[in-house]
Amino acid sequence: MTEKEHKQNIFNWTSFKDTFYFSHFSKFYRLYIPAAIIIGIICGLMMVIFQLMINASILLFSHIPIFIAPLIGGLFSASLIYIGRTEIAGSGISKAIELTHKPEDIKNSTTMTKMIATAVSIGTGNPVGREGPAVLIGAAVGNSVARRMGHRSPSFLRVFLMMGSAAATAGIYKAPLGGALFAAEAPYRRDARLGYFVPIVISSITSYLVFILFMGVSPHFTFHVTFDITLHAIPLLLIFGFLCGIVSVFFAAVFTFARRYFVLRLKDWMDPIAGSTIACILIFVTGLVLYPGLSIAGLGFDVGPDVIDYVAVAQLPLYILVVLLLGKLFASSFVVGGKVSGGVLASSLFVGAMLGRIFGDLFYPELAAAFVVLGMGAVLAANTNTPVATTILLLEMSHTFDIVIPLVICVCVSYLVSGGSSLYEGQRICRDDEFHDFFPTVNDLKSYGIKSSEFLKDSKDFDQFGATADENSS
């Protein structure tokens, strides 16, 4: 056979359509891309409403003494749990993770109930965050869209739940890429699910664009830092990452103790009252020594007094920083562990910021502000087991891209030191115990209404592509 005939046979053996699998992927993306955009728009609007509700709640309760107001939020969460609205309890991320592993129907009213309960919790000064409720709200939106489109299979529902969780996180934190990666990493302690990254990131970007259209594009943190990496700085970064890992383990231990203590000792509806009461005591005691304008109540950033921005640029005594760190850690643990509606991501950022400022003041004063951001990332990554997502999330939230290498070093060390400890229940170690169709596999032709003859010529091609597709979908 001549070379010309050989080339001609190769050309006739497969068409461009067979080579690039246009038929398959066009149907794959026709299924998920429109859904991702719809979910992103809805989640973006929901996060705008959520943020406005938080702002209104803060204004409403601003005249009540800060060491009394959290009890109102606890009583409100307790009353909802008492009447059977248990979906508002605690963070919401743990529930979203459980739904990812074992999808089930979510009440249509869950979204609004969780938004109202969390807005009241934050507005009354409980030391909780928005991200946990936001993730559960996004999961509820994804579930609703999936079922309205006629999907009932758990494998498909998981994709829609992840799109919703990513979109909500991306909107509320103005972090589209970080939100997408967080939804992919959060279900596991040592793994991630990236097979559906494209529709997930599209839903995140859509939600982000909708959110900033109404709320603006300004970053969460107004201070700007740089960190010129040098050889003599690396040992300090390693030590600091190790320290962040130890603190995150301590945080997880206190949070787990509080959560289990309430479960064993009190009825479910009584937990929020006990948790918020402890928070009131801690806010009052710490307030006796803290400077005016500084408090462990509320988010600690973005809404109300911006404690993290202030700490990053002000010169504060060491004991003030220690009080802020320990006070927030214990108050948040007992409040969220006590099932008051709210998240722990914001508290992780707060604790990390205080730890970073303490370390910076002691060992690297000229870069103390930079260590605030490094501490936020390192503690959060260890607390949530999301090192990649946390790195991107911090860069997007702060618009501080000059510290990427120091941030990666601290995040990796802290994540390894934490040893898989976590603030989220339901996180699996990895994906090894999942059955093969846990998510709809890329080569599952029947799922997309594709005939085998349209896609692959023979079993040899199918085996070769199937192995690659399974690997990519994992």
Buried (B, 14 or more C-beta within 10 A) or exposed (E): EEEEEEEEEEEEEEEEEBEEBEBBEEBBBEBBBEBBBBBBBBBBBBBBBBBEBBBEBBEEBEEBEBBBBBBBBBBBBBBBBBEEBBBBBBBBBBBBBBBBBEBEEBEEEBBBBBBBBBBBBBBBBBBBBBBBBBBBBBBBBBBBBBBEEEBEEBBBBBBBBBBBBBBBBBBBBBBBBBBBBBBBBBBBBBBBBBBBBBBBBBBBBBBBBBBBEEBEEEBBBBBBBEBEEEEEBEEBBBBBBBBBBBBBBBBBEBBBEBBEBBBEEBEBBBBBBBBBBBBBBBBEBBBEEBEEEBBBBBBBBBBBBBBBBBBBEEEBEEEBBEBBBBBBBBBBBBBBBBBBBBBBBBBBBBBBBBBBBBBBBEEBEEBBBBBBBBBBBBBBBBBBBBBBBBBBBBBBBBBBEBBBEBBBBBBBBBBBBBEBBBBBBBBBEEBEEBEEEBBBBBBBBEBBEBEEEBBBEEEEEBEEBBEEBBEEBB
